[in-house]
Amino acid sequence: MIAGVSPVLQALLGTLFTWGLTAAGAALVFVFSSGQVRRSLLLFCPQVMLAASYWSLLAPAIEMAEDSGKYGDFAFVPVAVGFALGALFVYIADLMMPVLVSIVIYLLFLIIFVIFFLITWVWCDIAENDEPYIKNLIVPSAFS
């Protein structure tokens, strides 16, 4: 905490600081053009994230499960199951991503087509009813 500074400003500064460190870490890819260094960095990053998730999420969850006394010596099991389900979800999402992306792109094109069809249909219907403000927007020779 910084004395005399509003909590909102402190949160903003903390966010900008972590963003800056993330950007600096990502910029290392541009600094090191060697393939070996790049592969080493790509091997190092998941380990950092795994360590961060353990120390900030899994270890406190295991400690809370042990403190509850509900599962005895097997207090780690609910946390391990949650971790395994999370890993399974990421794996399935990785497998499904190409399929989901193609479905989303198809649906976006379909929605755009339907919107343009409806706009054209409504405008033509209004123009046939001799609405002068719409008729002037459409090519005049189309309804002559």
Residue frames as a rotation matrix with the C-alpha (Angstrom) as fourth column:
MET 1
0.581 0.814 0.000 0.00
0.814 -0.581 0.000 0.00
0.000 0.000 -1.000 0.00
ILE 2
-0.544 -0.664 0.513 1.18
0.643 -0.723 -0.253 3.47
0.539 0.192 0.820 -0.82
ALA 3
-0.268 0.435 -0.859 0.22
0.830 -0.349 -0.436 5.91
-0.490 -0.830 -0.267 1.93
GLY 4
-0.274 0.256 -0.927 -1.95
-0.066 -0.967 -0.247 8.79
-0.959 -0.006 0.282 0.79
VAL 5
-0.837 0.015 -0.546 -2.74
-0.546 -0.050 0.836 7.33
-0.014 0.999 0.050 -2.64
SER 6
0.108 0.987 0.121 -6.25
-0.953 0.138 -0.268 6.22
-0.281 -0.086 0.956 -3.54
PRO 7
-0.125 -0.119 0.985 -6.85
-0.154 0.983 0.099 2.47
-0.980 -0.140 -0.141 -3.84
VAL 8
0.844 0.472 0.255 -8.09
0.185 0.191 -0.964 2.89
-0.503 0.861 0.074 -7.41
LEU 9
0.686 -0.664 -0.298 -4.83
-0.706 -0.507 -0.495 4.57
0.177 0.550 -0.816 -8.46
GLN 10
-0.192 -0.756 0.626 -2.84
-0.810 0.482 0.334 1.87
-0.554 -0.443 -0.705 -6.66
ALA 11
0.281 0.373 0.884 -4.79
0.159 0.891 -0.426 -0.82
-0.946 0.260 0.191 -8.53
LEU 12
0.991 0.071 -0.117 -4.13
-0.092 -0.285 -0.954 0.99
-0.101 0.956 -0.275 -11.81
LEU 13
0.299 -0.953 -0.044 -0.41
-0.954 -0.297 -0.043 1.26
0.028 0.055 -0.998 -11.05
GLY 14
-0.199 -0.335 0.921 -0.24
-0.472 0.856 0.210 -2.41
-0.859 -0.393 -0.329 -10.10
THR 15
0.645 0.514 0.565 -2.04
0.261 0.547 -0.795 -3.41
-0.718 0.660 0.219 -13.27
LEU 16
0.903 -0.347 -0.255 0.24
-0.408 -0.500 -0.764 -1.26
0.138 0.794 -0.593 -15.43
PHE 17
0.027 -0.935 0.352 3.29
-0.947 0.090 0.310 -2.68
-0.321 -0.342 -0.883 -13.66
THR 18
-0.083 -0.026 0.996 2.28
-0.061 0.998 0.021 -6.29
-0.995 -0.059 -0.084 -14.29
TRP 19
0.899 0.394 0.190 1.32
0.186 0.047 -0.981 -5.43
-0.395 0.918 -0.031 -17.86
GLY 20
0.636 -0.723 -0.270 4.74
-0.769 -0.565 -0.299 -3.86
0.064 0.398 -0.915 -18.39
LEU 21
-0.243 -0.738 0.630 6.53
-0.718 0.573 0.394 -6.91
-0.652 -0.356 -0.669 -17.04
THR 22
0.308 0.430 0.849 4.43
0.260 0.820 -0.510 -9.19
-0.915 0.377 0.141 -19.25
ALA 23
0.992 0.053 -0.114 5.20
-0.085 -0.385 -0.919 -7.03
-0.093 0.921 -0.378 -22.30
ALA 24
0.261 -0.965 -0.024 8.91
-0.957 -0.262 0.126 -7.00
-0.128 -0.010 -0.992 -21.42
GLY 25
-0.218 -0.306 0.927 8.91
-0.310 0.922 0.231 -10.78
-0.925 -0.237 -0.296 -21.13
ALA 26
0.634 0.516 0.577 7.11
0.389 0.432 -0.814 -11.14
-0.669 0.740 0.073 -24.44
ALA 27
0.858 -0.339 -0.385 9.57
-0.506 -0.685 -0.525 -8.74
-0.086 0.645 -0.759 -26.08
LEU 28
0.016 -0.893 0.451 12.38
-0.546 0.370 0.752 -11.21
-0.837 -0.258 -0.482 -25.39
VAL 29
0.424 0.202 0.883 11.17
0.523 0.741 -0.421 -13.11
-0.739 0.640 0.209 -28.44
PHE 30
0.979 -0.044 0.200 12.24
0.142 -0.557 -0.818 -10.17
0.147 0.829 -0.539 -30.60
VAL 31
0.550 -0.823 0.143 15.57
-0.801 -0.471 0.371 -9.74
-0.238 -0.318 -0.918 -28.81
PHE 32
-0.374 -0.665 0.646 16.66
-0.433 0.741 0.512 -13.37
-0.820 -0.089 -0.565 -29.07
SER 33
0.297 0.499 -0.814 16.31
-0.945 0.031 -0.326 -14.49
-0.137 0.866 0.481 -32.67
SER 34
-0.740 -0.623 -0.255 18.14
-0.644 0.765 0.000 -17.78
0.195 0.164 -0.967 -32.17
GLY 35
0.105 0.817 -0.567 15.87
-0.493 0.538 0.684 -20.80
0.864 0.208 0.459 -32.47
GLN 36
-0.299 -0.298 -0.906 17.54
0.537 0.732 -0.419 -22.52
0.789 -0.612 -0.059 -29.53
VAL 37
-0.997 -0.059 -0.044 16.96
0.071 -0.597 -0.799 -19.55
0.021 -0.800 0.599 -27.20
ARG 38
-0.433 0.901 -0.016 13.37
-0.831 -0.392 0.394 -19.22
0.349 0.184 0.919 -28.39
ARG 39
0.118 0.438 -0.891 12.72
-0.064 0.899 0.433 -22.91
0.991 0.006 0.135 -27.72
SER 40
-0.659 -0.432 -0.616 14.28
0.577 0.236 -0.782 -22.56
0.483 -0.870 0.093 -24.28
LEU 41
-0.913 0.369 0.174 12.02
-0.407 -0.803 -0.435 -19.61
-0.021 -0.467 0.884 -23.48
LEU 42
-0.079 0.935 -0.346 8.98
-0.777 0.160 0.609 -21.53
0.625 0.317 0.714 -24.70
LEU 43
-0.036 0.006 -0.999 9.94
0.365 0.931 -0.008 -24.41
0.930 -0.365 -0.036 -22.40
PHE 44
-0.881 -0.393 -0.263 10.51
0.390 -0.289 -0.874 -22.07
0.268 -0.873 0.408 -19.46
CYS 45
-0.699 0.620 0.357 7.20
-0.583 -0.783 0.218 -20.16
0.415 -0.056 0.908 -19.67
PRO 46
0.256 0.859 -0.443 4.83
-0.263 0.503 0.823 -23.06
0.930 -0.095 0.355 -18.91
GLN 47
-0.174 -0.392 -0.903 6.96
0.744 0.548 -0.381 -23.99
0.645 -0.739 0.197 -15.92
VAL 48
-0.978 -0.147 0.149 6.61
0.038 -0.825 -0.564 -20.48
0.206 -0.546 0.812 -14.53
MET 49
-0.293 0.945 0.145 2.84
-0.748 -0.321 0.581 -20.60
0.596 0.062 0.801 -15.00
LEU 50
0.261 0.349 -0.900 2.66
0.191 0.895 0.403 -24.03
0.946 -0.277 0.167 -13.37
ALA 51
-0.595 -0.542 -0.594 4.67
0.705 0.004 -0.710 -22.80
0.387 -0.841 0.379 -10.39
ALA 52
-0.895 0.303 0.327 2.52
-0.369 -0.915 -0.162 -19.68
0.250 -0.266 0.931 -10.12
SER 53
0.056 0.979 -0.197 -0.68
-0.574 0.193 0.796 -21.72
0.817 0.068 0.572 -10.21
TYR 54
0.037 -0.071 -0.997 0.64
0.573 0.819 -0.037 -24.10
0.819 -0.570 0.071 -7.58
TRP 55
-0.761 -0.470 -0.448 1.82
0.618 -0.315 -0.720 -21.48
0.198 -0.825 0.530 -5.08
SER 56
-0.901 0.420 0.111 -1.15
-0.433 -0.887 -0.161 -19.14
0.031 -0.193 0.981 -5.52
LEU 57
-0.012 0.974 -0.226 -3.99
-0.902 0.087 0.422 -21.64
0.431 0.209 0.878 -6.08
LEU 58
0.297 0.181 -0.937 -3.21
-0.113 0.982 0.154 -25.28
0.948 0.060 0.312 -5.41
ALA 59
-0.656 -0.619 -0.431 -1.14
0.355 0.251 -0.901 -25.00
0.666 -0.744 0.055 -2.21
PRO 60
-0.810 0.414 0.416 -3.75
-0.587 -0.586 -0.559 -22.79
0.013 -0.696 0.717 -0.46
ALA 61
0.179 0.919 -0.350 -6.53
-0.842 0.327 0.429 -25.13
0.508 0.218 0.833 -1.63
ILE 62
0.015 -0.252 -0.968 -4.71
0.201 0.949 -0.244 -28.17
0.979 -0.191 0.065 -0.25
GLU 63
-0.919 -0.394 -0.001 -4.08
0.107 -0.248 -0.963 -26.32
0.379 -0.885 0.270 3.01
MET 64
-0.452 0.834 0.317 -7.76
-0.887 -0.457 -0.061 -25.37
0.095 -0.309 0.946 3.30
ALA 65
0.351 0.572 -0.742 -8.79
-0.495 0.785 0.371 -28.97
0.795 0.237 0.558 2.59
GLU 66
-0.368 -0.561 -0.741 -6.40
0.392 0.629 -0.671 -30.22
0.843 -0.537 -0.012 5.29
ASP 67
-0.953 0.008 0.303 -7.66
-0.249 -0.591 -0.767 -27.62
0.173 -0.807 0.565 7.77
SER 68
-0.087 0.996 0.010 -11.26
-0.887 -0.082 0.455 -28.68
0.454 0.031 0.891 7.18
GLY 69
-0.675 -0.266 0.689 -10.44
-0.619 0.712 -0.332 -32.21
-0.402 -0.650 -0.645 8.34
LYS 70
0.327 0.938 -0.111 -13.15
-0.835 0.232 -0.500 -33.54
-0.443 0.256 0.859 6.05
TYR 71
0.775 -0.023 -0.631 -11.01
-0.468 0.650 -0.599 -35.90
0.424 0.760 0.493 3.94
GLY 72
0.861 -0.451 0.235 -8.30
0.022 0.495 0.869 -36.82
-0.508 -0.743 0.436 6.45
ASP 73
-0.104 -0.985 0.139 -5.12
0.140 0.124 0.982 -38.05
-0.985 0.121 0.125 4.78
PHE 74
-0.350 0.046 0.936 -6.75
0.913 0.240 0.330 -37.71
-0.209 0.970 -0.126 1.36
ALA 75
0.297 0.470 -0.831 -7.32
0.369 -0.859 -0.354 -33.95
-0.880 -0.202 -0.429 1.57
PHE 76
-0.563 -0.608 -0.561 -5.31
-0.301 -0.481 0.823 -33.47
-0.770 0.632 0.087 -1.62
VAL 77
-0.616 0.294 0.731 -7.76
0.646 0.719 0.256 -35.55
-0.450 0.630 -0.633 -3.70
PRO 78
0.514 0.857 -0.025 -10.40
0.664 -0.417 -0.621 -32.82
-0.543 0.303 -0.783 -4.39
VAL 79
0.404 -0.453 -0.795 -7.65
-0.447 -0.856 0.261 -30.42
-0.798 0.250 -0.548 -5.44
ALA 80
-0.680 -0.695 0.234 -5.98
-0.179 0.467 0.866 -33.06
-0.711 0.548 -0.442 -7.62
VAL 81
-0.211 0.700 0.682 -9.30
0.848 0.479 -0.229 -33.91
-0.487 0.529 -0.695 -9.26
GLY 82
0.727 0.479 -0.493 -9.95
0.245 -0.850 -0.466 -30.22
-0.642 0.218 -0.735 -9.93
PHE 83
-0.041 -0.842 -0.537 -6.46
-0.573 -0.421 0.703 -29.80
-0.819 0.337 -0.465 -11.40
ALA 84
-0.755 -0.230 0.614 -6.92
0.247 0.768 0.591 -32.88
-0.608 0.598 -0.523 -13.61
LEU 85
0.222 0.909 0.353 -10.33
0.835 0.009 -0.550 -31.68
-0.503 0.417 -0.757 -14.81
GLY 86
0.615 -0.074 -0.785 -8.84
-0.210 -0.975 -0.072 -28.29
-0.760 0.209 -0.615 -15.63
ALA 87
-0.500 -0.856 -0.132 -6.05
-0.451 0.127 0.883 -29.93
-0.739 0.501 -0.450 -17.63
LEU 88
-0.523 0.400 0.752 -8.61
0.664 0.745 0.065 -32.11
-0.534 0.533 -0.656 -19.42
PHE 89
0.589 0.769 -0.247 -10.69
0.484 -0.581 -0.655 -29.04
-0.647 0.266 -0.714 -20.27
VAL 90
0.230 -0.590 -0.773 -7.65
-0.582 -0.721 0.377 -27.26
-0.780 0.363 -0.510 -21.74
TYR 91
-0.754 -0.533 0.384 -6.76
-0.074 0.650 0.756 -30.37
-0.653 0.541 -0.530 -23.77
ILE 92
-0.153 0.793 0.589 -10.30
0.858 0.402 -0.318 -30.75
-0.489 0.457 -0.743 -25.15
ALA 93
0.672 0.358 -0.648 -10.49
0.092 -0.909 -0.407 -27.02
-0.735 0.214 -0.644 -25.89
ASP 94
-0.258 -0.853 -0.454 -7.21
-0.561 -0.251 0.789 -27.33
-0.787 0.458 -0.414 -27.82
LEU 95
-0.778 0.012 0.629 -8.64
0.392 0.791 0.470 -30.19
-0.491 0.612 -0.620 -29.87
MET 96
0.107 0.966 0.235 -11.96
0.897 0.008 -0.442 -28.44
-0.428 0.258 -0.866 -30.49
MET 97
-0.076 -0.131 -0.988 -10.59
0.092 -0.988 0.124 -24.99
-0.993 -0.081 0.087 -31.33
PRO 98
-0.950 -0.260 -0.170 -10.22
-0.127 -0.174 0.976 -25.51
-0.284 0.950 0.132 -35.12
VAL 99
-0.566 0.812 0.143 -13.75
0.774 0.464 0.430 -26.91
0.283 0.354 -0.891 -35.29
LEU 100
0.159 0.656 -0.737 -15.20
0.840 -0.483 -0.249 -24.14
-0.519 -0.580 -0.628 -33.14
VAL 101
-0.468 -0.391 -0.793 -13.42
-0.034 -0.888 0.458 -21.42
-0.883 0.241 0.402 -35.09
SER 102
-0.990 0.111 0.084 -14.78
0.095 0.104 0.990 -22.72
0.102 0.988 -0.114 -38.40
ILE 103
-0.227 0.963 -0.146 -18.29
0.958 0.248 0.145 -22.96
0.175 -0.107 -0.979 -36.93
VAL 104
0.073 0.216 -0.974 -18.10
0.560 -0.817 -0.140 -19.41
-0.825 -0.535 -0.180 -35.55
ILE 105
-0.787 -0.391 -0.477 -16.84
-0.164 -0.613 0.773 -18.05
-0.594 0.687 0.419 -38.88
TYR 106
-0.807 0.554 0.203 -19.65
0.480 0.416 0.772 -19.87
0.343 0.721 -0.602 -40.72
LEU 107
0.044 0.873 -0.486 -22.25
0.990 -0.103 -0.095 -18.48
-0.133 -0.477 -0.868 -38.30
LEU 108
-0.242 -0.182 -0.953 -20.87
0.231 -0.965 0.125 -14.94
-0.942 -0.190 0.276 -38.63
PHE 109
-0.982 -0.113 -0.150 -21.12
-0.120 -0.236 0.964 -15.11
-0.144 0.965 0.218 -42.43
LEU 110
-0.514 0.858 0.005 -24.63
0.768 0.458 0.448 -16.52
0.382 0.234 -0.894 -42.13
ILE 111
0.082 0.523 -0.848 -25.69
0.814 -0.527 -0.246 -13.71
-0.576 -0.670 -0.469 -39.77
ILE 112
-0.575 -0.348 -0.741 -24.18
-0.084 -0.875 0.476 -11.07
-0.814 0.336 0.474 -42.06
PHE 113
-0.960 0.252 0.120 -25.97
0.177 0.220 0.959 -12.59
0.215 0.943 -0.256 -45.06
VAL 114
-0.180 0.951 -0.252 -29.31
0.971 0.213 0.111 -12.64
0.159 -0.224 -0.961 -43.22
ILE 115
-0.057 0.122 -0.991 -28.87
0.502 -0.854 -0.134 -9.03
-0.863 -0.505 -0.012 -42.08
PHE 116
-0.830 -0.285 -0.479 -28.09
-0.234 -0.602 0.763 -7.84
-0.506 0.746 0.433 -45.62
PHE 117
-0.783 0.609 0.126 -31.02
0.491 0.481 0.727 -9.86
0.382 0.631 -0.675 -46.99
LEU 118
0.009 0.829 -0.559 -33.42
0.978 -0.123 -0.167 -8.34
-0.207 -0.545 -0.812 -44.45
ILE 119
-0.304 -0.171 -0.937 -32.15
0.154 -0.980 0.129 -4.81
-0.940 -0.105 0.324 -45.07
THR 120
-0.983 -0.084 -0.164 -32.53
-0.147 -0.171 0.974 -5.24
-0.110 0.982 0.156 -48.83
TRP 121
-0.559 0.829 -0.023 -35.98
0.745 0.515 0.423 -6.78
0.362 0.220 -0.906 -48.45
VAL 122
0.061 0.579 -0.813 -37.23
0.821 -0.492 -0.289 -4.02
-0.567 -0.650 -0.505 -46.13
TRP 123
-0.522 -0.310 -0.795 -35.81
-0.077 -0.911 0.406 -1.25
-0.849 0.273 0.451 -48.31
CYS 124
-0.982 0.188 0.025 -37.35
0.054 0.151 0.987 -2.73
0.182 0.971 -0.158 -51.46
ASP 125
-0.281 0.929 -0.242 -40.70
0.947 0.309 0.087 -3.12
0.156 -0.205 -0.966 -49.70
ILE 126
0.008 0.240 -0.971 -40.63
0.509 -0.837 -0.203 0.50
-0.861 -0.492 -0.128 -48.54
ALA 127
-0.786 -0.366 -0.498 -39.57
-0.207 -0.604 0.770 1.69
-0.583 0.708 0.399 -52.01
GLU 128
-0.815 0.544 0.199 -42.46
0.481 0.444 0.756 -0.19
0.322 0.712 -0.624 -53.64
ASN 129
0.093 0.876 -0.474 -44.85
0.986 -0.148 -0.079 1.67
-0.140 -0.460 -0.877 -51.36
ASP 130
0.239 -0.040 0.970 -43.61
0.595 -0.783 -0.179 4.97
0.767 0.620 -0.164 -52.86
GLU 131
0.754 -0.153 -0.639 -41.81
0.515 -0.468 0.719 6.29
-0.409 -0.870 -0.274 -49.81
PRO 132
0.900 -0.340 0.274 -39.81
0.047 -0.549 -0.834 9.14
0.434 0.763 -0.478 -51.38
TYR 133
0.556 -0.738 0.383 -37.06
-0.826 -0.435 0.359 9.37
-0.098 -0.516 -0.851 -48.74
ILE 134
0.161 -0.485 0.859 -36.08
-0.143 0.850 0.507 5.72
-0.976 -0.205 0.068 -49.22
LYS 135
0.778 0.210 0.592 -36.69
0.504 0.354 -0.788 5.64
-0.375 0.912 0.169 -52.98
ASN 136
0.875 -0.485 0.009 -34.05
-0.406 -0.743 -0.531 8.34
0.264 0.461 -0.847 -53.46
LEU 137
0.239 -0.822 0.518 -31.46
-0.782 0.153 0.604 6.25
-0.575 -0.549 -0.606 -51.59
ILE 138
0.120 -0.131 0.984 -31.87
0.315 0.945 0.087 3.26
-0.941 0.300 0.155 -53.93
VAL 139
-0.881 -0.471 0.035 -30.73
0.160 -0.228 0.960 3.35
-0.444 0.852 0.277 -57.54
PRO 140
-0.304 0.846 -0.438 -33.62
-0.610 -0.526 -0.592 5.13
-0.732 0.087 0.676 -59.32
SER 141
-0.332 0.182 -0.925 -33.60
-0.896 0.244 0.370 2.84
0.294 0.952 0.082 -62.35
ALA 142
-0.993 -0.090 -0.073 -34.26
-0.063 0.947 -0.314 -0.22
0.097 -0.307 -0.947 -60.21
PHE 143
-0.505 0.859 -0.082 -37.91
0.565 0.258 -0.783 0.74
-0.652 -0.442 -0.616 -59.57
SER 144
-0.632 0.254 -0.732 -38.79
-0.541 -0.821 0.183 2.71
-0.555 0.511 0.656 -62.70
